[in-house]
Amino acid sequence: MKGISVVLLTILFEITTNLIANENPKGSITGQVIDRDTKQEIVGAMVEILNEGVVTVTDIHGDFFIEGLNPKTYNLKISAPYYVTTYKTDVLVTGKQSTKIIVELKIASYETEEIIVSSERYFDKPNELVTSTNSLSAEEIRRAPGAVEDLNRMIQTLPGVTTATDSRNDLIVRGGSPVENFILVEGIEVPNINHFGTQGASGGPIGMINVDFLNDVTFSAGGFPAKYGDKLSSVMDVQYRNGDRNNFNGKVDIGIAGAGIILEGPLQKGKSSYLFSVRKSYLDLILSSTGLTAVPNYSNFNLKATYELSENHILTLIGLGGIDKINFKGFDEEADPFITSIDFSGWSAAGGIVHKWLIGNKTFLQTSLSTNMYQREVSEDSIGKPTFNNESLDKEFVLRTDLSQIFSPTDLLEAGFTAKFIQNNNTIFRAQALDIYGSILPELNYDAVAEAYKFAPYVQYSKNLFGRLDLIVGLRYDYFSYLSDKSTISPRASAGFYLLDNLKLNAAYGIYYQAPPLLWLVAYDQNKELKQMKTNQFVTGIEYYPVPDVKITVEYFEKQYSDYANSVLNPQVTYANAGAEYYTLGLEPLVPVSDGQARGIEFFVQKKLTNGLYGMFNYSFSKINFTSLDGIERPSSFDYRNVLTAILGYKMTNNFEISAKYRFMGGRPYTPLDEVASAQFNQTIYDFTRYNAVRYDNYQRLDIRVDYRFEMFGWALTSYLDFQNVLNVKNIEQIIWNQKKQKVDYIYQWKFLPAGGIKIEF
């Protein structure tokens, strides 16, 4: 694999260095400025390109257009009467396609507010997300070293976020399982945005969202308000850009992992547009003879289409999906340590229609009707004997509506509801076997369709006092028909106070509930007695802006967990540690008895791109423990204690950029192997008497990325090389029993891995 990777990267480097022409076509920026709360177009907003002497204003539709720009990265200042001035950084202009952006301005509570918050000029976030929130631009995500243009892998660099292993992009937020994350894509709820995802969780190894679709992404790691529910740990709000409303154009994307194409153009000239992409991996074609025990085969598509029915009614169509296939050869592959072969195939799709109704200058209603489906077929056999089979189709049909009503510049009411119909169609066979803790799993034959309903109304009110104090209070109700205990009520409150013009004190408290995934409930009748999992959350901290392009935050958080599902067969095993694996969860009797606590402090510094330099640094110390059915408190599997992440990048020229990321994490807890039992039964069996009792060595990794842009034959090209784990540190992912060699063996996380890609705009 290394040899082929090096050859491909060499070819890529030759293309980017030898085929450069002297052409230097001009680029343009196309954008729209709207009100953050009511989505009304803002007429006459001033848009200025900093340090370039270029100024324009928005037209009667809130649109603006700036042309004749040299290809490079720009920073914009956007201002309008009665609104807080906003700055948009990392606006990358190429010489072929126009750069499309959407800018949302928040109304100034008082005439003096623009002065008070002027230090936030390069940083922005929604008003209701007071604590633990950061927003990232599309360019910040695209160029992130080590992320290979995977959205989740960039989010992992934010404070409070870790992952279990290099081979997956799970988001573990302040100790919370990957089951606990809420994802919105353009107002559509999407349970999982990844290929080969774990059923019932939110992570996987490879992201499906094309970064060229992104306008920006807002991520909250805690303390989020009542409008976001049925999740315990985080909210990720993904906003796509619009397609080109005037011209047809596209982009070809070729990388080490796959190739794709993006097409965009007008549906109504100057009004409506579409944006579509499709991508296919080809690793299975070029690596099938390299000795890898399994090569993933996947493809995906992304879609956004907007249609303007009238000035006050806009329809948006959103689509996202993928097809996955992989085969672990097991007994037939010498390098595979297991004698079990596994065939996996599946597909997932999410899509819906979003209706935006601008009822008036102070009222906005957004309603979405969507569905998401996840189909999988997993078949396992050991030396020709079937051991496990799961044919499943999970479906959700979702109606969501959100109302925003401004009563005055200081008063905002938000209300809405979500209604869901959920269906789980599973055919499951599991042969009697020993599990990884040496307990006997009885044979399981399950073939049924389970159905359930969810309903969740909410209301929240935002009030600004004296131009310095923001208060938000909210209440939500959640109903889940499948459980015996069906209803919960969640009060939440947050506040932000400006101690100085550039120093803000924030705090949030709330009760959060989440229904267990339906898969956990269906195999055994007693699992209907599970409760909605609960956390009491408290977050407080400060935001400080010493200079306009630097943000510093320090936060303390505390999460009290209760009523988490726990295994009956293995009393030491809490499902709070689950979700970052590939195996099917919930196929055993469960009880809602696991409690836990997560506490920590986080320090975060971010510098936006100015003067060619950008960076990010965060350090967190936390302690996460859970008490299981056996009454013993143990460290969580995600209790890393110390986590440090640093990113530093420098644009040496308009076309050439280099960046690096370093990450350090304390050794995570694990359960040691029971070598005697493993040898006796020739399979991996862990010592359940020492569950999470020891720790791996500390983890560290250095990634380096180089980006180069150029024009050739009228095309704009962007190329990159991404070198991961440059120091080639051997971080242990898992200790197993090698069934072929009948000895203890180690699975390592990524060793030194080069990757790269090139994008061609046409």
C-alpha positions in Angstrom: 0.0 0.0 0.0 2.8 2.4 0.8 4.5 1.8 -2.5 1.4 2.4 -4.6 0.6 5.5 -2.4 4.0 6.9 -3.1 3.7 6.3 -6.8 0.3 8.0 -7.0 1.5 11.0 -4.9 4.6 11.3 -7.2 2.4 11.5 -10.2 0.2 14.0 -8.5 3.2 16.1 -7.6 4.5 16.0 -11.2 1.1 17.2 -12.4 1.0 20.1 -10.0 4.6 21.3 -10.7 5.1 20.7 -14.4 1.8 21.6 -16.1 1.5 25.2 -14.8 0.7 27.9 -17.3 1.1 31.6 -17.0 -2.6 32.4 -17.3 -4.0 34.5 -14.4 -7.8 34.8 -15.0 -9.9 36.9 -12.6 -12.3 35.5 -10.1 -15.5 36.7 -8.4 -17.6 36.4 -5.2 -21.4 35.9 -5.3 -23.2 36.2 -2.0 -26.4 36.9 -0.1 -26.9 38.7 3.2 -29.9 37.7 5.3 -31.3 38.2 8.8 -30.1 35.4 11.1 -33.5 34.9 12.9 -36.1 35.7 10.2 -34.0 34.8 7.1 -35.2 38.1 5.5 -33.0 39.5 2.7 -31.1 42.6 4.0 -31.2 45.4 1.3 -28.4 47.9 1.2 -25.9 45.9 3.4 -22.4 47.1 2.8 -19.8 44.4 1.8 -16.2 45.4 1.9 -13.1 43.4 1.0 -10.6 44.3 3.7 -7.3 45.8 2.6 -8.4 45.8 -1.1 -10.4 49.1 -1.3 -13.4 47.2 -2.8 -16.9 48.0 -1.6 -20.4 47.1 -2.8 -23.9 46.9 -1.4 -26.7 44.3 -1.6 -29.6 44.7 -4.0 -33.3 44.3 -3.3 -32.9 40.6 -2.9 -30.0 40.9 -0.5 -27.6 39.7 -3.2 -24.1 41.1 -4.0 -21.6 40.4 -6.7 -17.9 41.3 -6.8 -15.8 40.5 -9.9 -12.3 41.2 -11.3 -10.6 39.6 -8.3 -7.1 38.0 -8.3 -7.3 34.4 -7.2 -6.4 34.3 -3.5 -8.0 34.2 0.0 -10.0 37.3 1.1 -11.6 38.6 4.3 -14.9 40.4 4.1 -16.6 43.0 6.3 -20.4 43.0 6.2 -22.4 45.8 7.9 -26.0 47.1 7.8 -28.0 49.7 9.8 -29.5 48.1 13.0 -27.3 45.0 12.6 -24.1 43.8 14.3 -21.2 44.0 11.9 -19.9 40.6 10.8 -16.5 39.6 9.3 -16.2 36.6 6.9 -12.7 35.1 6.7 -11.2 32.5 4.4 -13.1 33.5 1.3 -11.2 31.6 -1.3 -11.4 33.0 -4.9 -10.3 31.0 -7.9 -9.9 32.1 -11.4 -12.7 29.9 -12.8 -15.9 29.6 -10.7 -17.5 32.3 -8.6 -17.2 31.8 -4.9 -20.6 31.5 -3.2 -21.3 32.5 0.4 -24.3 33.2 2.6 -23.8 35.7 5.4 -26.3 35.9 8.3 -26.4 39.2 10.4 -27.9 39.4 13.9 -30.0 42.4 14.8 -28.4 44.8 17.3 -30.2 44.8 20.6 -29.2 48.4 21.3 -27.5 51.1 19.2 -24.4 50.5 21.2 -24.2 46.7 20.7 -22.1 47.0 17.5 -19.5 48.7 19.6 -19.8 46.2 22.5 -19.3 43.1 20.4 -16.9 44.6 17.8 -14.1 42.5 19.2 -15.9 39.4 17.9 -15.4 40.6 14.4 -13.7 37.5 13.1 -15.8 35.0 15.1 -19.5 34.3 15.0 -22.1 31.9 16.4 -25.9 31.6 16.8 -27.3 33.7 19.7 -28.9 30.7 21.4 -25.7 28.6 21.5 -24.1 30.6 24.4 -21.5 28.0 25.6 -19.1 25.5 24.1 -19.8 26.6 20.5 -17.5 27.1 17.5 -18.2 27.8 13.8 -15.9 26.7 11.0 -15.8 27.9 7.4 -15.7 25.5 4.5 -12.1 26.5 3.8 -11.0 25.8 7.4 -12.5 22.3 7.1 -11.1 21.6 3.6 -7.5 22.5 4.5 -7.3 20.8 7.9 -4.1 18.7 8.2 -4.8 15.0 8.8 -8.5 15.3 8.1 -8.4 14.5 4.4 -11.4 16.7 3.8 -13.5 14.7 6.3 -15.9 17.0 8.3 -15.9 14.8 11.4 -12.1 14.6 11.5 -11.9 18.4 11.6 -14.5 18.6 14.3 -12.3 16.3 16.4 -9.8 19.1 16.8 -12.3 21.3 18.7 -12.3 21.5 22.5 -14.0 18.6 24.3 -13.9 16.3 21.3 -11.9 13.1 20.9 -12.1 9.9 19.0 -11.6 6.2 19.8 -9.2 5.3 16.9 -7.6 6.7 13.8 -9.5 4.3 11.6 -12.9 5.9 12.6 -14.2 9.5 12.7 -16.5 9.1 15.7 -17.1 12.2 17.7 -16.7 11.5 21.5 -17.8 14.7 23.1 -16.9 15.3 26.7 -16.9 11.6 27.4 -20.2 11.0 25.6 -20.7 7.9 23.4 -21.0 8.4 19.6 -24.6 7.5 20.1 -25.2 10.9 21.7 -24.6 13.3 18.8 -27.3 15.3 17.0 -26.7 16.2 13.3 -28.7 18.7 11.2 -28.0 19.2 7.5 -29.8 22.3 6.1 -32.6 21.7 8.6 -32.9 17.9 7.9 -32.1 15.5 10.7 -29.5 12.9 9.6 -28.6 10.2 12.1 -25.2 9.4 10.5 -23.2 11.1 7.8 -20.6 8.4 7.4 -20.0 5.2 5.4 -19.9 1.9 7.2 -21.5 3.5 10.2 -22.4 1.6 13.4 -26.1 0.9 13.6 -27.7 3.3 16.1 -24.6 5.5 16.4 -23.3 8.6 14.5 -19.8 7.7 13.5 -17.9 5.6 11.0 -14.5 5.5 9.1 -15.3 7.7 6.1 -17.5 10.8 5.8 -20.1 11.2 3.1 -20.5 15.0 3.0 -18.6 16.7 0.2 -16.7 19.7 1.7 -17.2 21.7 -1.5 -20.9 21.8 -0.5 -20.2 23.6 2.8 -21.0 27.2 3.6 -20.2 26.7 7.3 -20.6 24.3 10.2 -21.5 25.2 13.8 -20.7 22.7 16.5 -21.8 22.8 20.1 -20.2 20.5 22.7 -22.7 21.2 25.5 -25.3 23.5 27.1 -27.4 23.8 23.9 -30.9 25.0 24.2 -34.4 23.4 24.1 -34.8 23.5 20.3 -32.3 20.7 20.1 -33.4 17.4 21.7 -33.2 13.7 22.0 -29.4 13.8 22.2 -27.2 14.1 25.2 -23.8 15.4 24.1 -23.5 17.6 21.0 -25.2 19.5 18.1 -23.7 19.8 14.6 -25.5 22.2 12.3 -24.3 21.8 8.7 -25.1 24.6 6.2 -24.6 24.1 2.5 -23.8 26.9 0.1 -26.1 27.6 -2.9 -25.3 26.4 -6.4 -24.5 28.9 -9.1 -27.7 30.8 -10.1 -26.4 32.2 -13.4 -24.0 29.8 -15.0 -23.3 26.0 -15.4 -20.0 24.9 -14.0 -18.4 22.0 -12.3 -15.4 20.4 -10.6 -13.5 17.1 -10.9 -12.1 15.8 -7.6 -9.4 13.0 -7.8 -7.7 11.7 -4.6 -6.0 8.6 -3.2 -9.3 7.3 -1.9 -11.6 8.0 -4.8 -12.8 10.3 -7.6 -15.9 12.4 -8.1 -17.6 15.3 -9.9 -19.6 18.3 -8.8 -22.1 20.0 -11.0 -24.0 23.2 -10.4 -26.1 25.7 -12.3 -29.4 27.7 -12.4 -32.9 26.4 -12.2 -34.3 29.9 -12.5 -31.8 32.3 -14.0 -30.6 34.6 -11.2 -33.0 33.1 -8.6 -32.8 29.3 -8.0 -30.0 26.7 -8.4 -28.9 23.2 -8.0 -25.7 21.6 -6.6 -25.0 17.9 -7.1 -22.0 15.7 -6.5 -21.2 12.0 -6.9 -18.0 10.2 -5.7 -16.7 6.6 -6.1 -13.8 4.9 -4.4 -11.3 2.9 -6.4 -9.1 1.5 -3.7 -10.5 -1.9 -4.4 -9.3 -1.7 -8.0 -5.7 -0.8 -7.2 -5.0 -2.4 -3.8 -6.7 -5.8 -4.2 -3.3 -7.4 -4.7 -1.3 -5.6 -2.0 -2.0 -8.0 0.9 -4.6 -6.0 2.6 -7.1 -8.2 4.4 -10.0 -5.9 3.5 -10.4 -3.0 1.1 -13.5 -0.7 1.4 -15.7 -0.1 -1.7 -18.0 2.9 -1.4 -19.8 5.6 -3.4 -21.9 8.6 -2.3 -23.9 11.5 -3.6 -24.8 15.0 -2.3 -27.6 17.2 -3.5 -29.0 20.7 -2.8 -31.6 22.4 -5.0 -33.4 25.6 -4.2 -36.5 26.9 -6.0 -38.0 30.4 -5.3 -41.8 30.0 -5.4 -42.1 33.7 -4.6 -40.3 36.4 -2.7 -41.6 34.9 0.6 -41.6 31.2 -0.1 -38.5 29.1 -0.9 -38.2 25.4 -1.3 -35.0 23.5 -0.8 -34.4 19.9 -1.7 -31.7 18.1 0.2 -30.2 14.6 -0.5 -27.4 12.6 0.9 -26.6 8.9 0.5 -24.0 6.2 0.1 -23.4 2.6 -0.8 -20.9 0.4 1.1 -19.3 -3.0 0.6 -16.3 -4.7 2.3 -15.2 -8.3 2.8 -12.9 -9.5 5.6 -11.4 -12.8 4.2 -10.7 -14.4 7.6 -9.6 -18.0 7.2 -8.8 -17.6 3.5 -6.4 -14.7 4.1 -3.1 -15.5 5.8 -2.5 -11.9 7.1 -5.9 -11.8 8.8 -5.5 -12.8 12.5 -9.1 -14.2 12.7 -10.6 -17.3 11.3 -14.0 -15.6 10.9 -14.8 -14.1 7.5 -17.2 -11.2 7.3 -19.2 -9.9 4.3 -20.7 -6.4 4.8 -22.9 -4.5 2.3 -25.3 -1.7 2.8 -26.6 1.6 1.8 -27.9 4.7 3.5 -29.9 7.7 2.3 -31.4 10.9 3.8 -33.4 13.5 2.0 -36.2 15.9 2.4 -37.9 19.1 1.4 -37.5 22.3 3.4 -40.0 25.1 3.1 -38.9 28.6 4.2 -41.7 31.0 4.7 -40.8 34.7 5.3 -44.1 35.6 6.9 -43.1 39.2 7.6 -40.2 41.4 8.6 -40.2 39.8 12.0 -41.5 36.3 11.5 -40.0 33.2 9.9 -41.3 29.7 9.7 -39.3 26.7 8.5 -40.9 23.4 7.9 -39.2 20.2 6.7 -40.5 16.8 5.7 -37.7 14.3 5.5 -36.8 10.6 5.7 -33.6 8.7 6.4 -33.0 5.0 5.8 -30.1 2.7 6.7 -29.9 -0.8 5.2 -27.2 -3.3 6.0 -26.5 -7.0 5.6 -23.7 -8.5 7.7 -22.8 -12.2 7.3 -20.2 -14.0 9.4 -18.9 -17.6 9.2 -16.1 -19.4 10.9 -14.5 -22.0 8.7 -17.7 -22.4 6.7 -20.0 -22.5 9.7 -22.5 -19.6 9.9 -22.1 -17.7 13.2 -24.0 -14.4 12.7 -26.3 -12.7 10.2 -28.1 -9.4 10.3 -30.3 -8.1 7.6 -31.8 -4.8 8.7 -33.6 -1.7 7.4 -34.0 1.2 9.7 -36.4 4.0 8.6 -37.4 7.4 10.0 -40.0 9.8 8.6 -39.6 13.2 10.2 -41.8 16.3 10.2 -40.0 19.3 11.8 -41.2 22.9 12.1 -39.4 25.9 13.7 -40.9 29.4 14.2 -38.9 32.6 15.0 -40.8 35.7 16.1 -39.0 38.9 16.9 -41.1 41.1 19.2 -38.4 43.8 19.5 -34.6 44.1 19.0 -34.2 42.6 22.5 -36.9 39.9 22.4 -37.0 36.7 20.4 -39.5 33.8 20.7 -38.7 30.5 19.1 -41.1 27.5 19.1 -41.6 24.3 17.2 -42.1 20.6 17.2 -40.7 17.4 15.7 -42.8 14.3 14.9 -41.2 11.0 13.9 -42.4 7.6 12.7 -39.6 5.0 13.2 -39.4 1.5 11.8 -36.9 -1.2 12.4 -37.0 -4.3 10.2 -34.5 -6.8 11.4 -33.7 -10.5 10.6 -31.0 -11.6 13.0 -29.3 -15.0 13.5 -26.6 -15.5 16.1 -25.2 -19.0 16.9 -24.5 -19.9 20.5 -21.0 -18.7 21.3 -18.7 -17.2 23.9 -18.6 -13.4 23.9 -15.4 -11.4 24.4 -15.8 -11.7 28.2 -16.2 -15.5 28.3 -19.9 -15.5 28.9 -22.2 -17.8 26.9 -24.4 -16.0 24.4 -27.5 -18.1 23.7 -28.6 -18.7 20.1 -30.7 -15.8 18.9 -33.3 -15.9 16.0 -35.2 -12.7 15.6 -37.3 -11.7 12.6 -39.8 -8.9 13.2 -40.7 -5.3 12.3 -40.7 -2.9 15.2 -42.5 0.5 14.9 -42.5 3.5 17.2 -43.5 7.2 17.3 -41.7 10.2 18.7 -43.2 13.7 19.4 -41.3 16.7 20.8 -42.6 20.3 21.1 -40.4 23.0 22.5 -40.4 26.7 23.3 -37.6 29.1 24.1 -37.3 32.8 24.7 -34.3 35.1 24.3 -34.0 38.4 26.1 -31.2 41.0 26.0 -30.9 43.5 28.9 -28.9 46.7 28.8 -27.0 45.6 25.7 -24.7 43.4 27.8 -26.7 40.5 29.3 -28.2 37.8 27.1 -30.8 35.4 28.7 -32.3 32.3 27.1 -34.8 30.0 28.8 -36.5 27.1 27.2 -38.6 24.0 27.8 -39.1 20.8 25.7 -41.3 17.7 26.0 -40.2 14.4 24.5 -42.5 11.4 23.9 -41.4 7.9 22.8 -44.1 5.3 22.3 -42.0 2.2 22.5 -40.9 2.5 26.1 -43.0 1.8 29.1 -41.9 5.2 30.6 -42.7 7.3 27.6 -42.5 11.0 28.5 -39.8 13.5 29.7 -39.6 17.2 30.3 -36.4 19.2 29.9 -36.0 22.7 31.2 -32.9 24.6 30.1 -31.4 28.1 30.6 -28.3 30.0 29.6 -26.8 33.5 30.1 -24.0 35.5 28.6 -22.7 38.8 30.2 -20.1 41.2 28.8 -17.8 42.1 31.7 -15.8 44.2 29.2 -16.3 45.0 25.6 -14.0 42.0 24.7 -14.6 39.8 27.7 -17.7 37.7 28.2 -18.9 35.4 31.0 -21.1 32.5 29.9 -23.1 29.8 31.7 -25.7 27.2 30.9 -27.7 24.6 32.8 -30.1 22.0 31.5 -31.7 18.6 31.7 -31.2 16.4 28.6 -32.9 13.2 27.7 -32.3 10.7 24.9 -34.3 7.6 23.9 -32.2 4.5 23.4 -31.9 3.4 19.8 -34.7 1.2 18.7 -32.3 -1.6 17.9 -31.4 -1.9 21.6 -35.1 -2.5 22.5 -36.3 -5.1 20.0 -34.5 -8.4 20.6 -35.8 -8.9 24.2 -39.1 -7.8 25.6 -37.6 -6.7 28.9 -35.6 -4.0 27.1 -38.8 -2.1 26.7 -38.4 -1.2 30.4 -35.3 0.8 29.6 -35.6 4.5 30.3 -34.7 7.6 28.3 -31.0 8.2 29.1 -30.5 11.4 31.1 -27.8 14.0 31.8 -27.9 17.1 34.0 -25.4 19.5 32.4 -23.7 22.6 33.8 -21.2 24.7 31.8 -19.6 28.0 32.6 -16.6 29.9 31.2 -15.2 33.0 29.6 -14.7 34.3 26.1 -11.9 36.8 25.5 -10.9 38.6 22.3 -7.5 40.2 22.9 -7.2 41.2 19.2 -9.8 41.0 16.4 -8.6 37.8 14.9 -7.9 35.8 18.1 -10.4 34.1 20.4 -9.6 32.6 23.8 -12.1 30.5 25.8 -11.8 28.7 29.1 -14.7 26.5 30.2 -15.6 24.2 33.0 -18.2 21.5 32.4 -20.0 18.9 34.4 -22.4 16.1 33.2 -24.3 13.8 35.5 -25.5 10.7 33.7 -28.3 8.4 34.8 -30.5 5.6 33.5 -28.0 4.4 30.9 -28.5 0.9 29.5 -26.3 -1.9 31.0 -25.7 -5.5 30.1 -27.3 -8.1 32.3 -25.1 -11.0 31.1 -21.9 -9.0 31.8 -22.8 -6.7 34.7 -19.6 -4.6 34.4 -20.4 -3.5 30.8 -22.2 -0.2 30.4 -23.5 0.9 27.0 -22.1 4.4 27.8 -18.8 2.9 26.5 -20.3 1.6 23.2 -20.9 3.0 19.8 -17.3 3.3 18.5 -17.2 -0.2 17.1 -18.5 -2.1 14.1 -20.5 -4.8 15.9 -24.2 -4.8 16.4 -25.3 -3.5 19.8 -28.3 -4.3 21.9 -28.7 -8.1 21.2 -28.9 -9.0 24.8 -31.0 -8.2 27.9 -30.5 -4.7 29.2 -31.4 -2.7 32.3 -31.3 1.1 32.9 -29.0 1.2 35.9 -25.7 2.7 34.8 -24.9 6.1 36.2 -21.9 8.3 35.4 -20.1 11.6 35.8 -18.0 13.7 33.4 -16.1 16.7 34.7 -13.4 18.8 33.0 -11.9 22.1 32.1 -11.0 23.2 28.6 -8.6 25.9 27.3 -9.0 27.0 23.7 -7.2 29.5 21.4 -8.0 30.1 17.8 -6.5 32.6 15.4 -8.3 33.3 12.1 -6.4 33.6 8.9 -4.8 37.1 8.7 -1.4 38.1 7.4 -1.0 34.6 6.1 -1.0 32.9 9.5 -3.8 30.9 11.2 -3.9 28.3 14.0 -5.7 26.6 16.8 -4.7 25.2 20.2 -6.8 23.4 22.8 -6.0 21.5 25.9 -8.5 19.8 28.2 -8.3 17.8 31.4 -11.3 15.7 32.2 -12.4 12.7 34.3 -15.2 10.4 33.1 -16.4 7.5 35.3 -19.4 5.2 35.2 -21.0 2.9 37.7 -22.3 -0.4 36.2 -24.8 -3.0 37.3 -22.3 -4.6 39.7 -22.1 -1.3 41.6 -18.4 -0.6 40.9 -17.3 2.7 39.6 -14.8 2.5 36.7 -13.1 4.9 34.2 -15.1 5.3 31.0 -13.5 3.8 27.9 -13.3 7.4 26.7 -11.5 8.7 29.8 -8.4 10.1 28.2 -7.7 12.6 31.0 -5.3 14.9 29.1 -6.0 15.9 25.5 -3.9 18.5 23.5 -4.4 19.5 19.9 -2.5 22.2 18.0 -2.8 23.3 14.4 -0.6 25.9 12.8 -0.8 27.0 9.1 1.0 29.6 7.0 0.1 30.9 3.5 3.6 31.5 2.1 2.1 32.9 -1.1 -1.4 33.3 -2.5 -1.0 29.8 -4.1 1.2 27.9 -1.6 0.2 26.9 1.9 1.7 24.6 4.5 0.1 23.4 7.8 0.6 20.9 10.6 -1.4 19.3 13.3 -0.1 17.7 16.5 -2.3 15.7 18.9 -1.5 14.2 22.3 -4.0 12.1 24.3 -3.5 10.3 27.6 -3.7 6.5 27.4 -7.3 5.4 27.4 -8.6 2.6 29.6 -8.9 -0.9 28.3 -9.6 -4.4 29.6 -6.6 -6.7 29.5 -6.7 -10.1 27.7 -7.3 -13.3 29.6 -4.5 -15.2 27.9 -5.4 -18.5 29.5 -9.0 -18.4 28.4 -8.1 -17.0 25.0 -5.7 -19.9 24.4 -8.2 -22.4 25.7 -10.9 -21.4 23.3 -8.7 -19.9 20.6 -10.6 -16.6 20.5 -10.2 -13.1 22.0 -11.5 -13.2 25.6 -10.9 -10.3 28.0 -10.5 -10.5 31.7 -13.9 -9.1 32.9 -12.6 -8.9 36.5 -10.3 -6.1 35.3 -12.8 -4.2 33.1 -11.1 -0.9 32.1 -8.5 -1.4 34.8 -5.4 -0.6 32.8 -4.4 2.0 30.2 -2.7 2.1 26.8 0.4 4.2 26.4 -0.1 7.8 25.6 -1.2 8.6 22.1 0.5 11.2 19.8 0.5 12.0 16.1 1.9 14.6 13.8 0.3 15.4 10.4 1.6 17.8 7.8 -0.3 19.1 4.8 0.8 21.1 1.7 -1.7 22.9 -0.6 -0.9 24.4 -4.0 -3.2 26.2 -6.3 -2.6 27.2 -9.9 -4.3 28.0 -13.3 -3.8 25.9 -16.4 -5.5 26.1 -19.8 -8.2 28.3 -18.2 -8.9 25.7 -15.5 -8.4 26.4 -11.8 -6.6 23.6 -10.0 -6.2 22.9 -6.3 -3.8 20.1 -5.2 -2.8 18.9 -1.8 -0.5 16.4 -0.1 -1.4 15.2 3.4 1.2 13.2 5.4 -0.4 11.5 8.4 1.5 10.3 11.5 4.7 11.7 10.1 6.7 10.4 13.2 5.3 6.9 12.5 4.4 6.5 16.2 3.0 3.0 16.9 -0.2 3.8 18.8 -2.0 0.6 19.9 -5.6 0.4 18.9 -6.5 -3.0 20.3 -5.0 -6.1 21.9 -6.4 -9.3 20.5 -5.8 -13.0 20.4 -4.4 -14.0 17.0 -6.4 -17.2 16.1 -4.0 -18.1 13.3 -0.8 -17.9 15.3 -2.5 -18.6 18.6 -0.8 -15.9 20.5 -1.4 -12.3 21.8 -1.3 -9.8 19.0 -1.6 -6.0 18.6 -3.7 -4.0 16.1 -2.0 -0.6 15.6 -3.6 2.7 14.6 -2.5 4.4 11.4 1.3 4.3 10.7 2.8 6.8 8.4 0.3 7.3 5.6 0.6 9.7 2.7 -2.5 10.9 0.9 -3.3 13.5 -1.6 -5.7 14.9 -4.2 -6.4 17.4 -7.0 -9.5 19.4 -7.9 -10.1 20.8 -11.4 -12.7 23.5 -11.9 -14.4 23.8 -15.2 
